Amino acid sequence: MNCYLSLREQVKHSEKINRSLFIVNATHCESENKCKEFIQRISNLYPDASHNCWAYYIDNSETRKNYSDA
């Protein structure tokens, strides 16, 4: 059995570096669909963002992982 840490609740952190604002949102998701919903919801919060990076790793009977640095 794999053992790993996960988030208990959604977290947000932002940091300004030079003239750029970096915003991180993270949460625990039970399924790939829930991950995609979270990514879409966060993307909708920042429609003027010039860069949206995301990643997820789901370790259940069908391990799924995906990411984007677009």
C-alpha positions as CSV (number, residue, x, y, z in Angstrom):
1,M,0.0,0.0,0.0
2,N,1.3,3.4,-1.0
3,C,1.4,6.1,1.7
4,Y,1.6,9.8,0.9
5,L,0.5,13.2,2.3
6,S,-2.4,15.1,0.8
7,L,-4.1,18.4,1.4
8,R,-7.0,18.5,3.9
9,E,-8.5,21.7,2.4
10,Q,-7.9,24.1,-0.5
11,V,-4.9,26.4,-0.1
12,K,-3.8,29.5,-1.9
13,H,-0.5,31.3,-1.9
14,S,0.6,34.4,-3.9
15,E,4.0,35.9,-4.2
16,K,5.2,39.0,-6.2
17,I,8.6,38.6,-7.8
18,N,9.9,41.6,-9.7
19,R,6.8,42.7,-11.7
20,S,5.1,39.3,-11.8
21,L,2.5,37.9,-9.5
22,F,2.6,34.2,-9.0
23,I,-0.6,32.6,-7.6
24,V,-0.8,29.0,-6.4
25,N,-4.0,27.2,-5.7
26,A,-4.0,23.6,-4.6
27,T,-6.6,21.1,-3.3
28,H,-7.2,17.4,-2.8
29,C,-9.3,15.7,-5.6
30,E,-10.7,12.2,-5.6
31,S,-11.1,11.8,-9.3
32,E,-9.8,13.1,-12.6
33,N,-13.1,14.8,-13.3
34,K,-12.9,16.7,-9.9
35,C,-9.3,17.7,-10.9
36,K,-10.5,19.1,-14.2
37,E,-13.4,20.9,-12.6
38,F,-11.0,22.5,-10.1
39,I,-8.6,23.6,-12.8
40,Q,-11.4,25.1,-14.8
41,R,-12.8,27.0,-11.8
42,I,-9.4,28.4,-10.9
43,S,-8.7,29.3,-14.6
44,N,-12.0,31.2,-14.7
45,L,-11.0,33.2,-11.6
46,Y,-8.0,34.6,-13.5
47,P,-9.1,35.2,-17.1
48,D,-6.3,37.7,-17.6
49,A,-3.5,35.4,-16.5
50,S,-0.8,35.1,-19.1
51,H,0.3,31.7,-17.9
52,N,-1.7,28.9,-16.3
53,C,0.3,25.8,-15.0
54,W,-1.5,22.8,-13.5
55,A,-0.8,19.2,-12.5
56,Y,-2.5,16.3,-10.9
57,Y,-1.6,12.8,-9.8
58,I,-4.4,10.4,-8.8
59,D,-3.3,7.1,-7.2
60,N,-6.2,4.7,-7.2
61,S,-7.0,1.5,-9.1
62,E,-6.2,3.4,-12.3
63,T,-3.3,5.7,-11.7
64,R,-3.7,9.0,-13.6
65,K,-1.4,11.9,-14.0
66,N,-1.4,14.9,-16.2
67,Y,0.1,18.4,-16.4
68,S,0.4,21.6,-18.5
69,D,2.9,24.4,-18.5
70,A,1.0,26.5,-21.1
